[in-house]
Amino acid sequence: MAYTIVALKEKILEMYPEIEKHGISVGLTFDEEKNAYIIKFKKDKHELATHLEKKDADECMNGIKCVYLGIQVGQFIKNFEEGM
């Protein structure tokens, strides 16, 4: 399945609207060696880097939520709110 990093980022933001709701910035790159996308969430001094396997990214583009990514997003938001 072919898609751009920009399209994947837009899809992630669409599937997890709480990212934008909490003003979290998202960086996305592809790591050829790991065959996975590296996602960096950042807000103020808080930062979390996680990975999204290529097959999970493909499913995401097909509208299937990635449970692992959702957990990471939720944990980042929780940690950010507790750190305030």
Contacts in CASP RR format, 6 or more apart in sequence:
PFRMAT RR
TARGET T0000
AUTHOR 0000-0000-0000
METHOD contacts of the structure
MODEL  1
MAYTIVALKEKILEMYPEIEKHGISVGLTFDEEKNAYIIKFKKDKHELAT
HLEKKDADECMNGIKCVYLGIQVGQFIKNFEEGM
1 58 0 8 1.000
1 61 0 8 1.000
1 62 0 8 1.000
3 61 0 8 1.000
5 28 0 8 1.000
5 29 0 8 1.000
5 30 0 8 1.000
5 37 0 8 1.000
7 61 0 8 1.000
8 28 0 8 1.000
8 37 0 8 1.000
8 57 0 8 1.000
8 60 0 8 1.000
8 61 0 8 1.000
9 26 0 8 1.000
9 27 0 8 1.000
9 28 0 8 1.000
11 60 0 8 1.000
11 61 0 8 1.000
11 63 0 8 1.000
12 19 0 8 1.000
12 26 0 8 1.000
12 28 0 8 1.000
12 39 0 8 1.000
12 60 0 8 1.000
12 69 0 8 1.000
13 19 0 8 1.000
13 20 0 8 1.000
13 26 0 8 1.000
15 60 0 8 1.000
15 63 0 8 1.000
15 65 0 8 1.000
16 69 0 8 1.000
16 70 0 8 1.000
16 73 0 8 1.000
18 73 0 8 1.000
18 74 0 8 1.000
18 77 0 8 1.000
19 26 0 8 1.000
19 41 0 8 1.000
19 73 0 8 1.000
22 43 0 8 1.000
22 77 0 8 1.000
22 80 0 8 1.000
23 43 0 8 1.000
24 41 0 8 1.000
24 42 0 8 1.000
24 43 0 8 1.000
24 76 0 8 1.000
24 77 0 8 1.000
24 80 0 8 1.000
25 41 0 8 1.000
25 42 0 8 1.000
25 43 0 8 1.000
26 39 0 8 1.000
26 40 0 8 1.000
26 41 0 8 1.000
26 42 0 8 1.000
27 39 0 8 1.000
27 40 0 8 1.000
27 41 0 8 1.000
27 42 0 8 1.000
28 37 0 8 1.000
28 38 0 8 1.000
28 39 0 8 1.000
28 40 0 8 1.000
29 37 0 8 1.000
29 38 0 8 1.000
30 36 0 8 1.000
30 37 0 8 1.000
30 38 0 8 1.000
31 37 0 8 1.000
31 38 0 8 1.000
31 51 0 8 1.000
34 51 0 8 1.000
35 53 0 8 1.000
35 54 0 8 1.000
36 51 0 8 1.000
36 52 0 8 1.000
36 53 0 8 1.000
36 54 0 8 1.000
36 57 0 8 1.000
37 51 0 8 1.000
37 52 0 8 1.000
37 54 0 8 1.000
37 57 0 8 1.000
38 49 0 8 1.000
38 50 0 8 1.000
38 51 0 8 1.000
39 49 0 8 1.000
39 50 0 8 1.000
39 51 0 8 1.000
39 52 0 8 1.000
39 69 0 8 1.000
39 72 0 8 1.000
40 47 0 8 1.000
40 48 0 8 1.000
40 49 0 8 1.000
41 47 0 8 1.000
41 48 0 8 1.000
41 49 0 8 1.000
41 50 0 8 1.000
41 72 0 8 1.000
41 73 0 8 1.000
41 76 0 8 1.000
42 48 0 8 1.000
43 80 0 8 1.000
44 80 0 8 1.000
46 76 0 8 1.000
46 79 0 8 1.000
46 80 0 8 1.000
46 83 0 8 1.000
48 72 0 8 1.000
48 75 0 8 1.000
48 76 0 8 1.000
48 79 0 8 1.000
50 69 0 8 1.000
50 72 0 8 1.000
52 60 0 8 1.000
52 66 0 8 1.000
52 68 0 8 1.000
52 69 0 8 1.000
56 66 0 8 1.000
56 68 0 8 1.000
56 69 0 8 1.000
57 66 0 8 1.000
59 66 0 8 1.000
60 66 0 8 1.000
60 69 0 8 1.000
END
